[in-house]
Amino acid sequence: MTYDLYIGDKAFSSWSLRGWLMLEHFGLPYRAHMVGLYDGSMAADLAALSPARTVPALLCEDGAVLFDSMAMAEELATRHPEAQLWPAEPKARALARSITAEMHAGFSALRNECPMQLFHQWVGFEPTAEVRKDLARFEVLFGHTKQIKLKGPWLFGAYSLADAFYAPFMARIAGYALPVSSDVSTYVATTLADAAFQQWRSEGIAKTYEPFPYPQPLKKTDWPTTRV
C-alpha cells in the first residue's frame, strides 16, 4: 500500500512535519504532495480530498482520507502493527498515547507565540508566563517518560509516534532558544540530529520567502546543530 501525503511548507508547517515523520521514520511507502499554504492554492490543492481542508492529509489506496494528524497516527498504527509505531510495553504505550494526545490538543501558548521556523534561531526572545507554563508542563511529562526506563534516546527508548508529535515542539525550543532543563536539552539535540528531521529541514530551507512568515523584532543567529 502506497499512501499519498499532502503537506505544507516544510520550514513552517509543524503539523505537516508530524504527518511526514509518521511515514518516513517507520518506512511506510508514500508519495508527498506539496500544498500551497502561502500562495492561495490550498483549497484547490486539497479539493480532491474532501472533506480535508488542512494539512497534513493522507489518501490511502483504498480511498480512505485522513485529515487529522491524531487520526492518521492511530489508523497507521492499526494498519501496520509490524512497524511498531507505538511502544510495545503496555505502560509505555498508554503514556505515549496520553502525552501525544495532549500535544495534539494542548500547548496553545507555545504554538501561538512561537510559530515553528527552521531557518535560524532568534536571539533574545523572551517567553511569556503562558509559554513558560507550557515548557514546565513538558518537563513534567518528560520526567514521567524517563521513569519507565526504556533503553534508547527517545521518549520511550525506541522512536515512536510520540517523538513524531513532539518534534515540532523541540524545533520551537531550538528556534527560539527557550529555557529548558539539561535533560530536555539533550532530547532536543537528539531530535535535531535525527536524519529524518535533518532531511525535512534541509528541504524546507531550500525555498526562500519574501516576506518572511512569522517575523520577530529580534536579531537572529545560526540554527543550532547538535546542542541548544
N, C-alpha and C positions, 0 to 999 in steps of 0.2 A: 504494500500500500504506500503510495506516494502522496504526501499532503501538499496543498497549495497554501502558503502562508503569506498573508498580506500585512505589511509592516510600514511604519512611518520612518522619517529621517533618523538615521542611526545615532547621530550625535546628540539628539534631543529626546527621542521617544522612549521613555522609560518603560512603558507598557509593552512596546514592541520588543525591547530587549528581553523582557521576561519570556514572551512567547517564542522568540528565536532560540533562546538558551534551552528551552524545553525540548526542542527538536535537535539542535546542533550538539548539545552536550551528551545526549543519550543515543546519538547515532541513528535517529529516526529519519527516513528519507523524506525530503521536502523540496519544493521549488519556492523561492522567495519572490514576491512581487512588491515593488515599492508603490506606496500610496502618497499622493501629494498633500502633505499637511500644510504647506506654506504657499502653495501656488493655486489654491482654489479648486483643485480637481478631485478632492477626496470623495465627494458624493458620487461622482461619475466612476471613479476607480473601484468603488465598492458596490456599484449598482447591481452587479450580477450575484452578490452575496446577501441579498435581502433576507432577513431584516438587519443584517450587520450595518453599523454606521460609524464604528470606531475601529481602531487598530489596537492590538493585533486581531485578525480574523483568520480562521482556519477552515479551509474547504477540504473535506475528506473525499476519497474516491467514491464512496457510496452516496455522495451528495449531501451529507450532513454538514451543516455550517455551525461553527462555534465562534461566538463573538464576545466572549468574556474570558479573561485570562485564567480565572479560577476554574471555570467550566472546562477550558482547554486542558488544564493540568489534570483534573480528575478523569476526563474522558481518555486522555492519552495514557494515564496510568492503568485504566481499565482495559484499554485495547492492547497494551504492551506490558503485561506483567513481567515478562522476562527482562525488560530494561531496568526494572527496579528504580522507578522514578521517586518513590517514597522509601524511607528506611525500612528494612525488613523486620527489625526488632519492634515488637508491638508498642512498648512505651515510647520509644523514639519516634515511631510513626505517628502516634497520637499527638505528641508535642509538635512534631513537624507540621502536621495538618493545622494545628491550632495557631502556631505563630505565622504560618503562611496566610491563613485566613485573616489574621489581624493585620498583616502587611497589606493585604488586598483591600481591606475596608478602612484602615486607620492611618495614623501618621499624617494627618491632613496638614498640619502646620509645616512640617518638613517639605511636603510635596509643593505647597503653595509658595513658600518663601525661598525655597532652594530648588528651582527647576533644574533637572538634570542637563548638564552640558559637558562634553568630553574633550573640549579643546584645550583648556588651561585651568589653572587654579586661581581663584580670586584671592587677593591679598587684603586682609583687614576686615573681612566680613564678620559682622557682629550678630550672632544668633539671638533671636528674641527669647523671652521666657518660654513661649509655647514650643519653639524648636528645641530648646534645652530639655523640655519635658519629654518630647519625642525621643531624643537621644538617651535620656535616662531610662525610658521605657525599654528601648532596645538593649541597654546594658542589663536590665533585669532578665529579659528573655534570653539573651546570650548566655547569662550565667546559668540559667536552667538547662540550656542545651549542653553545657560543659559538665553538668552534674551526672549526665548519663554515661560519660566517659567512654565514648566510642573512639577507636583509633582512626586518626586521619585529620587533615587540616580544616575540614569543612564543618558546618554547624552540627552535623550528625556523623562525623567521621568521613564517610564517602559523600561525594556530591549528590545532592537531592534537589527536588523541586523547591525546597525552602531556600536553598542557595540561589537558585534562579530568580526567585521573587525578591530576595534581598540584595541582589547585585546592583540595582539602581540606587538603593539606599547607600551602599558602600561608595558608589560613584559620586553621590552627593556629598558624603563626608570628605572625599578626596577633592572634589571640585571647589568646595567652599572652606576647606581646612577646618572642619568642625571639631570641637574638642571631644575626644573620647578616651577611654582607658587604653592602656598599653595592650591589653589582650584584644580589644576590639580593633585597635590599630593593626595588629598582626593579621586579623581576619580581613580587614580592608586591603592590606598588602597582598594577601592570598588571592582575593578577588581580582585585583588589578593585574596580577601576574598570570592569571589563568589564560591559557592560549585562546580559548573561545572568546573571552571578553576582549582580549587584545585584538583579535581579528575584527570583531564588531567595531571597536573604537577606530582602528586604522581605516576601515572602510567609511566610517562616519565622518572623520575629519578630512577626508579627501575632497569633500564638497565645500565650497565657500559660500558664505551668506552675507548679504548686504541689503538691509541692515542685519546685524547680529541679533538673533532671537534672545530674549530674556537678558538684556544688558544690565550691568551693575555699575554704579558710580565709583568703581574701585580700580586699582591697579591689578595687573594680573602677572602670574609667573608660570613657569613650565608645569605641565601636567605631571603629577608625581608618578614615578615608575614602580618601585617596589616598596617605598615607605611613604607614609603620610606625615 
